[in-house]
Amino acid sequence: MAALRKTNWIWVDGEFKPWDEARVHILTHALHYGTGVFEGIRAYASNGKMYVFRLKEHIERLFKSAKIYFMDIPYTVDEICRVIIELIMINDVREDCYIRPIVFRGYGYIGLNPLNNPIQVAIAVFPFGKYLSSGGVRCCVSSWRRIPGYSLPPQAKACGNYINSVLAKIEALKSGYDEAILLDNNGYVSEGSGENLFIVKDRELYTPPIYSDILEGVTRASVMEIASDLGYTVHERPIARVELYTCDEAFLTGTAAEITPILEIDGRRVGGGGEGPVTEHIRRIFEETVRGKFSKYTKWLTEVSIRKLSDL
């Protein structure tokens, strides 16, 4: 994973600030207690334009996450979407990039009651390539379980939730794998450290349901729609761990991961040990879609014109 590449501007609480001046106080509540929610969004460069993938859906999810934690965002969904478009333009981004909006409890009071701390909103945009190897990844089932919904709401993309994922990711890397797969509290497959998961059996797709404590992924929903349109049957049901070892194909989905084939799980090859035909079929359509080359799903794209900074 490459280090961050700076752009010129970050939007913070209604102002565009130079990258190095976008700072928070050391006693910011979210830094101490994880009281923030965020999104990950990709924009793709193609045909002299930038295409933001499912912008509104991501920002709507950001607002839902904030609502769960009693955080009233002082902007509308449409206002945040417009800021993101403007941020891409003023940073003169001309390559694939990542967009990170975050809403968090700021500086003011210390302690577990966050309600008197201000709500702050920031958005960054920066160049971003592959998160996981496009050729596929080796995974292990983590000894850490996915946080259950009766302890923390996994459907909120909350900062504090990701400590669970961090532990699983570190364990996988230190064990010689690329990524972790977490089980839910009942021992069924939940998701990766930062991705949803699909398996393929007899050319039918299976993915864990919401009650397996997954995050409702925007890319996951897109894959389900694409797969159905291509004639594949998609099932949402609990998946036993052993099914990971006996399936024909498996892949991860997410904004960062996009569609990444799983080659091996716990030392066992998945299928033939390479990307399977169903995964390849769906991935190819997805990759054409995000770059504006597949007209059927242009409804998912927000087009941003690439202009010289001097033109703005």
N, C-alpha and C positions, 0 to 999 in steps of 0.2 A: 504494500500500500504506500503510495507516494505521499510525501509531505504536502501540506497545504500550499497552494500557490496564491499569492495575494492578488486581489483586484484593488481598484482605487477607493471604492465607496462601500460603506455598510449603512443601512438604514436603521436608526435607533430612535424610538419614541417620536416619530414624526420628522426627523432630520436626517439628511445624508451626511455622514461623518467620514473623514479619512480612515482607512483601514486600521491604522495603528492608534487612532484616537477613540475607537469603539471599545470603551472600557466600563467596568462596573466596580463598585466598592467591594473591598475584601469581606465586609460583613453583609453582603447581599444574601437575603434569606435562602434563595434557591441554591447557592453555593454550599450552604451548610445542611440543608434539609431536603434537597432535591425537588423543591416546589416549582416545577416548570413543566411545560408541555411543548412539544416541538413537532416539526414535520421535516421530511426529506423529499425533495422534488427534483426531478431531472429536466433539463432542457437540452435539446439535440440540435446540432448544426446540420443543415441540409439545404441544398439549392439556394445558397445565399441568404438563408433565413434561419431563425431559431424557432424551434417548436417546444413549448412547455407541455409536458405530458400530464394531463388530467389536473390542471391547476386548481380549478374550483373545487373538485372533489377533495383534494388534499387540504385546502384551506377550510372547507366545511368540517373535515375531520378534526382539524386543529381547534376549531370553535367547540366541537363536541367534547374533546379532551379537556379543554379549559372549563367547560360547564361542569364537568364531573368534579373538578377541584375548586369550584366556587370562584373562578377567575373570570371576571367580566372584561372581555377585550374591548378597549375603548375605540375600536374601529369596526367597520362592517367587513363582511367577506369580500365584497366588491372592491373596497378601498385597499385591502391587503393585496388582492390580485393585481390592482393597478400599480401599486408600489413595486411589486416583483417585476412586472414588465418594464417599468421605468428603470429599475436597478440594473437589469440586464443591459438596457440601452446605454445608460450613462457610464457603465463599466466597459462598454464597447466589447462585450464578450462575443467571440466569433467561433467558439469551439464548444464541444459538449461540456455542460457545466452542471453543478449541483446547487440547489437552492435550499437554504436552511432558515426557515422562520422559527423563532422561539418566543414563547410568552412565559414570563417568570415573575416571581415575587421578588421585589427589589429591596433596597436598604431602608431601614427605619426602626424595626424592632427585632430583638432576638428572642427565641423561644418557639415552642411548637405551634402556637396560635399565629397563623399567617395573615389573618384577615385585615390587619391594620397596615400591612406592608403594601406599597404601591405595586400595581401591575405594570410591567414593562414589556415592550415588544421590540424585537430586533430581527432583521433579515440580512443574511449574507448570501452572496453569489460568488462562486469561484470555479475555475476549470476542474474537471473531475473525469477520470477515466474509469477503467474497470475496477470494481471493488474486489471481486473474486475472479479467479482464472476463468477465462472464457472457454477454455478446453475442458473444464470440469474440476470438481473438488473431491477430496477424500474427507469423510465425516466420521465422527464417533458419537455415540449416545452418551451424553453427559451424565455424571453422577449427581449433578444439580438438577432439581425439578423446576419446571416453569412455575412462577408465582401463581397461586390459585386465586380465583376471582373473589373468594371470601376473605382474602387477606389484602389484596390490592386489585383494582380493576385493570386487567391486562388490555382491555379495549381502549383505554386511554393511553396515548403515546406520551407518557410522562417521563421526565428525566430520571426520577428515582427508580423507576421500574428497571432501568437498564443496568443497574448494578448486578442484577440477576444474570443478565446476558454477558456482562463483562467476565464474571467468574467462569461461566461456561466456555466462553471464547478462549480465555487464558488456559483453561484445562485442556482444551482441544489442541491448541498450539504447542503446549509443553509436552503433549503426548505424541506429537508428530503429525497431527492432522491439520486440515485447513479450516474446518468449521465444526461446530457442535450442533447436535440435535437434542432438544430437551423433551422429556416426557412430562405429561401433566400429573396432577396429584393422584390420579387413578391408574397410572402406569401406561396410559396410551400416548401416542405420539402427539406432541403439541406443535412445535415449530423449531426453526434454527435460532441462533443467537440474535439474528436480526432479519430473518426471512421466514416467509411461509413455505410450506412443503407440499409437494404432490408426489404420489407414486402412480405408476402405470402398470396395470395387470390386464392381459388380453385386450390391449388397446383401449381400455377404459381408464379414466382418471379418478383418483381418490385423494381427498384432502381433508384434514381434520376440521371438525365443525367449530363454531364459535365457543361452545361449552367445553372444548378442550383447552380453553384459556389462551387462545391465539389473539393476536392483533388482526383486526379486519383489514387486510392489506388491499390497497388500491390496485397494485399490480396483480395480486391474487384474483380480484374480481374481474380484471381485464382478461386474464388468462382463462378464467372460467367461461367468459363470454366468447372469446376467440375459439376455444376448444369446442364449445357447443355449436358454434356456427360452422366449424369444419366437419361436424358430424360425429364428434366423439361424445360419449356419455360421461358426465361428470357427477361423481357422488361425494356428498359431504357426510362423513360418518367417522366414528372413532377408528383409529388405525392401531393395531397391536404392534409392538416392537418387532416381533418376528416377521411381520409383513415387509419390513424394511429389507430383510435378508433374502426374501423370496420373490420380490416384485421384479418385473421386467425392466422397468426404468424408474428413475426418481430424479426430481429436480427441485431447486429452490427458486423462489420468486420474491422480489422486493424492489424498491426504487434503486437502491445501491446495487443489489445483486442482479437486477433485471431477471433474466431466465438463465440459471446456471445448472448444468447437468451435475448430478452426483455420480461419481464413478465407483466409489467404494464406501461401505459403512461397516465400522468395527472390523476391518480387515477382510471383509467379504466383498467380492466384486458385485456390483449391481448389473444385472443382465450380462452383457458381453464385456463390461468394463469400459465402455465408451458411451458417447451420446446416443440414445436410442432414436428410432425413426419418429415416434410420436413427439418426443421432446423437440427434435430438430424441426419438425413441421410447424409446431406452435411458435417456437423461438424465431423462426424465419419470418413468419407473419408479423410477430410482435416487433421485430427489428425494422421491418419495412413500415409498420404503422407509426412508430415513434418519430420517424424521419419524413413523414408526410407522403410516403410512397404507396400507401394503400388506402384508397379513398373511402372504403367502407367505414373506417374508424376515425375519420377526420374530426368528428364531434369531440374526440378526446384531446385535441390539440389546440393550444393557444399560440397563434403565430406572432412572432416578434420580428420586426424588420431590423436588419443589421445596417446601422448607419455609422458614419464616422463621427467621433466625438465632436468634431468641429461643426457638424451639421445640427447639433442639438441646441 
